Amino acid sequence: MQRPRGAERTKKGKPEHKKCIHRSPRVEPAGGSGSVRSLHEVLPAFFSFLLTEGRKATETMALRMMTEKVMGFAAKQYQSALGASLATTGLRYEDLLNEGERDISEALSLAEPDVLTGRTRRIKRALDLGFKRKNLQDYAPDMELDMFKSEIYETVEKLRSRDQEYALLNAHNK
């Protein structure tokens, strides 16, 4: 019986393979002086450097994408739940905005009278329905509702950007 190459018999008679020793080429530093290091020593350090730098960017991008997907899903669920709640009272999302905030109150003062009248009527109707514990669908089942129609929020965004620009331009006065 022939033994495989590199195999020797042990005390029990079973063949034992010798471990092959591969020598890696030597890498000298760029300056020419110093110790000679093998590729087995240099490559792991180099790859770990690449992985840590690449991993940071990849992890942040992956985290951002995952966060956007989760927030998008949660936003859709919240919007549908809020839309159903607003439909029972006949309110719009903009009717929920706090009039005590300076931007909102200024936007309401700049809004057309029809917008203010409609907002006031919707809020009064919602208060009345809430007091009676009724739904708007009981009184007006065929009423077309647009809960997320935007009439004043564009003005609010313009006012906020104006205030932010004003703060940036006058930052030196602090």
NUMIDO-477314 format. One record per atom (N, C-alpha, C, O): z, y, x. Coordinates in steps of 0.1 Angstrom, whole numbers, padded with zeros to 4 digits, always signed. Layout:
! NUMIDO-477314
ZYX/...
***
This chain:
! NUMIDO-477314
+0000-0012+0008/+0000+0000+0000/+0000+0012+0009/+0008+0014+0018/-0009+0021+0006/-0009+0033+0014/+0000+0044+0008/+0001+0046-0004/+0006+0051+0017/+0014+0062+0013/+0006+0075+0012/-0003+0077+0020/+0010+0083+0003/+0002+0096+0002/+0005+0104+0015/+0016+0102+0022/-0004+0112+0018/-0003+0121+0030/+0010+0129+0029/+0012+0135+0019/+0018+0130+0039/+0030+0139+0040/+0042+0132+0034/+0052+0138+0032/+0040+0119+0030/+0052+0112+0024/+0058+0103+0034/+0051+0096+0041/+0071+0102+0034/+0078+0093+0043/+0088+0085+0034/+0091+0089+0023/+0092+0074+0039/+0101+0065+0031/+0115+0070+0033/+0119+0073+0045/+0123+0070+0022/+0137+0072+0023/+0144+0059+0025/+0138+0049+0026/+0157+0060+0025/+0166+0048+0027/+0163+0038+0016/+0164+0026+0018/+0161+0043+0004/+0159+0034-0008/+0145+0029-0009/+0142+0021-0018/+0136+0033-0001/+0122+0028-0001/+0113+0037-0009/+0101+0033-0009/+0117+0047-0015/+0108+0056-0023/+0102+0066-0014/+0108+0071-0005/+0089+0069-0017/+0083+0079-0008/+0089+0093-0011/+0092+0097-0022/+0091+0101-0001/+0096+0114-0002/+0085+0123+0004/+0080+0121+0015/+0081+0134-0003/+0071+0143+0001/+0077+0154+0009/+0088+0159+0006/+0071+0157+0020/+0075+0168+0028/+0071+0181+0022/+0061+0182+0016/+0080+0191+0023/+0077+0204+0017/+0067+0211+0026/+0069+0212+0038/+0057+0216+0020/+0047+0224+0027/+0052+0238+0030/+0057+0244+0021/+0051+0242+0042/+0055+0256+0045/+0042+0264+0047/+0035+0262+0056/+0041+0274+0038/+0029+0283+0039/+0034+0295+0046/+0044+0301+0043/+0027+0299+0056/+0030+0312+0062/+0021+0323+0057/+0009+0321+0056/+0028+0333+0053/+0020+0345+0048/+0016+0354+0060/+0022+0354+0070/+0005+0361+0058/+0001+0370+0069/+0011+0381+0071/+0018+0385+0061/+0012+0385+0082/+0022+0396+0086/+0016+0410+0083/+0004+0412+0085/+0024+0418+0078/+0020+0432+0075/+0027+0441+0084/+0040+0441+0084/+0020+0449+0091/+0027+0459+0100/+0027+0473+0093/+0018+0476+0086/+0038+0480+0095/+0039+0493+0089/+0028+0502+0094/+0021+0500+0105/+0025+0513+0087/+0014+0522+0090/+0015+0529+0103/+0005+0531+0110/+0027+0532+0107/+0030+0539+0119/+0028+0530+0131/+0026+0536+0143/+0027+0517+0130/+0025+0508+0141/+0038+0504+0148/+0038+0494+0155/+0049+0511+0146/+0061+0507+0152/+0071+0502+0141/+0069+0505+0129/+0081+0495+0145/+0090+0490+0135/+0088+0475+0134/+0081+0468+0141/+0096+0469+0124/+0096+0455+0122/+0083+0450+0115/+0078+0458+0106/+0079+0439+0117/+0068+0433+0110/+0073+0425+0098/+0083+0418+0099/+0068+0428+0086/+0072+0422+0074/+0061+0414+0068/+0049+0417+0069/+0065+0403+0062/+0055+0394+0056/+0051+0399+0042/+0059+0407+0036/+0040+0394+0036/+0036+0398+0023/+0047+0393+0012/+0048+0399+0002/+0053+0382+0015/+0064+0377+0006/+0075+0387+0005/+0082+0387-0005/+0077+0395+0015/+0088+0406+0014/+0083+0418+0008/+0090+0425+0001/+0070+0422+0011/+0064+0435+0006/+0060+0434-0008/+0063+0444-0016/+0053+0424-0013/+0047+0423-0026/+0058+0424-0037/+0056+0431-0047/+0069+0417-0037/+0079+0418-0048/+0084+0432-0049/+0086+0437-0061/+0086+0439-0038/+0091+0453-0039/+0080+0462-0045/+0083+0471-0053/+0068+0460-0041/+0057+0468-0046/+0055+0465-0061/+0053+0475-0069/+0054+0453-0065/+0052+0450-0079/+0064+0454-0088/+0062+0459-0099/+0076+0453-0083/+0088+0458-0090/+0087+0474-0092/+0090+0479-0103/+0082+0481-0082/+0080+0495-0083/+0069+0498-0094/+0072+0507-0102/+0058+0491-0093/+0048+0493-0103/+0053+0490-0117/+0050+0497-0127/+0060+0479-0119/+0065+0475-0132/+0075+0485-0137/+0075+0488-0149/+0084+0491-0129/+0094+0500-0134/+0087+0513-0138/+0090+0519-0149/+0078+0518-0130/+0071+0530-0134/+0062+0528-0146/+0062+0537-0155/+0055+0518-0146/+0046+0515-0158/+0054+0511-0170/+0050+0514-0181/+0065+0504-0168/+0074+0500-0179/+0080+0512-0186/+0081+0512-0199/+0084+0522-0179/+0089+0534-0185/+0080+0541-0195/+0083+0544-0206/+0067+0543-0190/+0057+0549-0199/+0054+0540-0210/+0052+0544-0222/+0052+0527-0208/+0049+0517-0218/+0060+0516-0228/+0058+0516-0241/+0072+0516-0224/+0084+0514-0233/+0085+0527-0242/+0088+0525-0254/+0083+0539-0236/+0084+0551-0244/+0073+0551-0255/+0075+0555-0266/+0061+0547-0250/+0050+0548-0260/+0052+0537-0271/+0049+0540-0282/+0056+0525-0267/+0059+0515-0277/+0070+0518-0286/+0069+0516-0298/+0080+0525-0281/+0091+0529-0289/+0087+0540-0299/+0091+0540-0310/+0079+0549-0294/+0074+0560-0302/+0065+0554-0314/+0066+0558-0325/+0056+0544-0310/+0047+0538-0320/+0056+0531-0331/+0053+0531-0343/+0066+0523-0326/+0074+0516-0335/+0082+0525-0344/+0084+0522-0356/+0087+0536-0338/+0095+0545-0346/+0086+0552-0357/+0090+0553-0368/+0074+0555-0353/+0065+0561-0363/+0061+0552-0374/+0061+0556-0386/+0059+0539-0371/+0056+0529-0381/+0068+0527-0391/+0067+0527-0403/+0080+0526-0385/+0092+0524-0393/+0095+0537-0402/+0098+0536-0413/+0093+0548-0396/+0096+0561-0403/+0085+0563-0414/+0088+0568-0425/+0073+0559-0411/+0062+0560-0421/+0065+0551-0433/+0063+0555-0444/+0069+0538-0430/+0073+0529-0441/+0085+0534-0449/+0084+0534-0461/+0095+0539-0442/+0107+0544-0449/+0103+0557-0457/+0109+0559-0468/+0095+0565-0451/+0091+0577-0459/+0083+0574-0471/+0085+0580-0482/+0074+0564-0471/+0067+0560-0483/+0077+0554-0494/+0075+0557-0505/+0086+0546-0489/+0096+0541-0498/+0105+0552-0505/+0107+0551-0517/+0109+0561-0496/+0117+0572-0501/+0109+0581-0511/+0114+0585-0521/+0097+0583-0507/+0088+0592-0516/+0086+0585-0529/+0086+0592-0540/+0084+0572-0530/+0082+0565-0543/+0094+0565-0551/+0094+0567-0563/+0106+0563-0544/+0119+0564-0552/+0122+0578-0557/+0126+0579-0568/+0119+0587-0548/+0122+0601-0552/+0112+0606-0563/+0116+0613-0573/+0099+0601-0562/+0090+0605-0573/+0093+0599-0586/+0092+0606-0596/+0099+0587-0586/+0103+0581-0599/+0115+0589-0605/+0116+0591-0617/+0124+0593-0596/+0135+0601-0601/+0131+0614-0606/+0137+0619-0616/+0122+0621-0599/+0117+0634-0603/+0109+0633-0616/+0110+0642-0625/+0102+0622-0618/+0094+0620-0631/+0103+0618-0643/+0099+0622-0654/+0115+0613-0641/+0124+0612-0653/+0129+0625-0657/+0133+0627-0669/+0130+0635-0648/+0135+0648-0652/+0124+0659-0653/+0127+0669-0659/+0113+0656-0648/+0102+0666-0649/+0102+0676-0638/+0095+0686-0639/+0110+0674-0627/+0110+0683-0616/+0100+0681-0606/+0093+0670-0606/+0097+0691-0597/+0089+0689-0586/+0098+0689-0573/+0109+0693-0574/+0092+0684-0562/+0100+0684-0550/+0104+0698-0546/+0115+0699-0541/+0096+0707-0547/+0099+0721-0543/+0110+0727-0552/+0117+0736-0547/+0112+0722-0564/+0123+0727-0572/+0137+0723-0566/+0147+0729-0570/+0137+0713-0557/+0150+0708-0551/+0154+0717-0539/+0165+0715-0534/+0145+0725-0534/+0147+0733-0522/+0159+0743-0525/+0159+0749-0536/+0167+0745-0516/+0179+0754-0517/+0175+0769-0517/+0170+0773-0507/+0178+0776-0528/+0175+0790-0528/+0184+0798-0519/+0181+0810-0516/+0195+0792-0515/+0204+0800-0506/+0199+0802-0492/+0204+0811-0485/+0189+0794-0488/+0183+0796-0474/+0175+0808-0475/+0168+0811-0484/+0175+0815-0463/+0168+0828-0463/+0153+0826-0464/+0147+0834-0471/+0147+0816-0458/+0133+0814-0458/+0128+0811-0472/+0118+0816-0477/+0136+0802-0479/+0132+0798-0493/+0134+0810-0502/+0125+0812-0511/+0144+0818-0501/+0146+0829-0510/+0135+0840-0508/+0130+0846-0517/+0131+0842-0495/+0121+0851-0492/+0107+0846-0498/+0099+0854-0503/+0105+0833-0496/+0092+0828-0502/+0092+0829-0517/+0081+0832-0523/+0103+0826-0523/+0104+0828-0538/+0102+0842-0542/+0096+0845-0553/+0107+0852-0534/+0105+0866-0538/+0090+0870-0536/+0085+0879-0543/+0083+0863-0527/+0069+0866-0525/+0059+0858-0534/+0048+0861-0535/+0065+0848-0541/+0057+0840-0550/+0052+0847-0563/+0058+0858-0566/+0042+0842-0569/+0037+0848-0581/+0047+0846-0593/+0055+0836-0592/+0047+0855-0603/+0056+0853-0614/+0054+0840-0622/+0064+0834-0627/+0042+0835-0623/+0039+0822-0629/+0046+0811-0622/+0052+0802-0629/+0046+0811-0609/+0053+0800-0601/+0068+0801-0604/+0074+0790-0606/+0074+0813-0604/+0088+0814-0606/+0092+0810-0620/+0102+0804-0622/+0084+0814-0630/+0086+0810-0644/+0086+0795-0646/+0095+0789-0652/+0076+0789-0640/+0075+0774-0641/+0086+0767-0635/+0092+0757-0640/+0090+0772-0623/+0102+0766-0616/+0115+0767-0624/+0122+0758-0625/+0117+0779-0629/+0129+0781-0637/+0129+0772-0650/+0139+0767-0653/+0118+0771-0656/+0117+0763-0668/+0119+0748-0665/+0126+0741-0672/+0113+0743-0654/+0115+0729-0650/+0130+0726-0647/+0135+0716-0650/+0136+0736-0640/+0151+0734-0636/+0159+0734-0649/+0168+0725-0650/+0157+0743-0658/+0164+0743-0671/+0162+0731-0679/+0172+0725-0685/+0150+0726-0680/+0147+0714-0687/+0154+0702-0681/+0159+0693-0688/+0154+0701-0667/+0161+0690-0661/+0176+0690-0663/+0182+0680-0665/+0182+0702-0663/+0196+0704-0666/+0199+0699-0680/+0209+0692-0683/+0191+0703-0690/+0192+0699-0704/+0191+0684-0705/+0199+0678-0712/+0181+0678-0699/+0179+0663-0700/+0190+0656-0693/+0194+0645-0698/+0195+0661-0683/+0207+0655-0676/+0219+0655-0684/+0227+0646-0685/+0221+0666-0691/+0233+0668-0700/+0232+0658-0712/+0242+0652-0715/+0220+0657-0717/+0218+0648-0729/+0217+0633-0724/+0217+0624-0733/+0215+0631-0711/+0213+0617-0706/+0200+0611-0712/+0200+0600-0716/+0190+0619-0712/+0177+0615-0716/+0166+0616-0705/+0169+0622-0695/+0155+0610-0707/+0144+0611-0698/+0133+0620-0704/+0132+0621-0716/+0125+0626-0695/+0114+0634-0700/+0104+0625-0707/+0097+0630-0717/+0102+0613-0703/+0093+0604-0709/+0096+0601-0724/+0088+0597-0732/+0109+0603-0728/+0113+0601-0742/+0107+0612-0751/+0103+0610-0762/+0106+0624-0745/+0101+0636-0753/+0086+0638-0751/+0079+0641-0761/+0081+0636-0739/+0067+0638-0737/+0061+0627-0728/+0060+0628-0716/+0058+0616-0735/+0054+0604-0727/+0040+0606-0721/+0037+0599-0711/+0031+0614-0726/+0018+0616-0721/+0017+0628-0711/+0005+0632-0708/+0028+0634-0707/+0027+0646-0699/+0023+0642-0685/+0028+0633-0679/+0013+0650-0680/+0008+0648-0666/+0018+0655-0656/+0020+0667-0657/+0024+0648-0647/+0033+0653-0637/+0027+0652-0623/+0022+0642-0619/+0029+0663-0615/+0025+0663-0601/+0038+0666-0594/+0040+0678-0591/+0046+0656-0590/+0059+0659-0584/+0058+0665-0570/+0068+0672-0566/+0048+0663-0563/+0047+0667-0549/+0037+0679-0547/+0032+0680-0536/+0034+0686-0558/+0025+0697-0557/+0032+0708-0549/+0044+0711-0552/+0025+0715-0540/+0031+0725-0532/+0026+0739-0536/+0014+0741-0535/+0035+0747-0540/+0031+0761-0543/+0038+0771-0534/+0032+0781-0531/+0050+0768-0530/+0057+0778-0521/+0060+0773-0507/+0063+0781-0499/+0058+0761-0505/+0062+0755-0492/+0053+0760-0480/+0058+0762-0469/+0040+0763-0483/+0032+0769-0473/+0037+0783-0469/+0036+0786-0457/+0042+0790-0478/+0047+0803-0475/+0060+0802-0467/+0063+0809-0458/+0068+0792-0470/+0080+0789-0463/+0077+0786-0448/+0083+0791-0439/+0067+0777-0446/+0063+0774-0432/+0058+0786-0425/+0061+0788-0413/+0050+0795-0431/+0045+0807-0425/+0057+0816-0421/+0057+0822-0410/+0067+0817-0430/+0079+0825-0427/+0087+0820-0415/+0092+0827-0407/+0088+0807-0415/+0096+0800-0404/+0088+0802-0391/+0095+0805-0380/+0075+0801-0391/+0068+0803-0378/+0068+0817-0374/+0069+0820-0362/+0068+0827-0384/+0069+0841-0380/+0083+0844-0374/+0084+0851-0364/+0094+0838-0380/+0107+0840-0374/+0108+0834-0360/+0115+0839-0352/+0102+0822-0358/+0103+0816-0345/+0095+0824-0335/+0100+0826-0324/+0084+0829-0339/+0076+0838-0329/+0084+0850-0326/+0084+0855-0315/+0090+0856-0336/+0098+0868-0334/+0110+0865-0324/+0113+0873-0316/+0116+0854-0326/+0127+0850-0317/+0122+0848-0303/+0129+0852-0293/+0110+0842-0301/+0105+0840-0288/+0101+0853-0281/+0103+0854-0269/+0095+0862-0289/+0091+0874-0283/+0103+0883-0279/+0103+0891-0270/+0114+0882-0286/+0126+0890-0284/+0137+0882-0276/+0148+0886-0277/+0133+0872-0269/+0143+0863-0262/+0149+0871-0251/+0160+0868-0247/+0142+0881-0245/+0147+0889-0234/+0158+0898-0238/+0165+0903-0229/+0160+0901-0251/+0170+0910-0256/+0184+0904-0257/+0194+0911-0260/+0185+0891-0255/+0198+0885-0257/+0208+0888-0246/+0219+0883-0246/
***
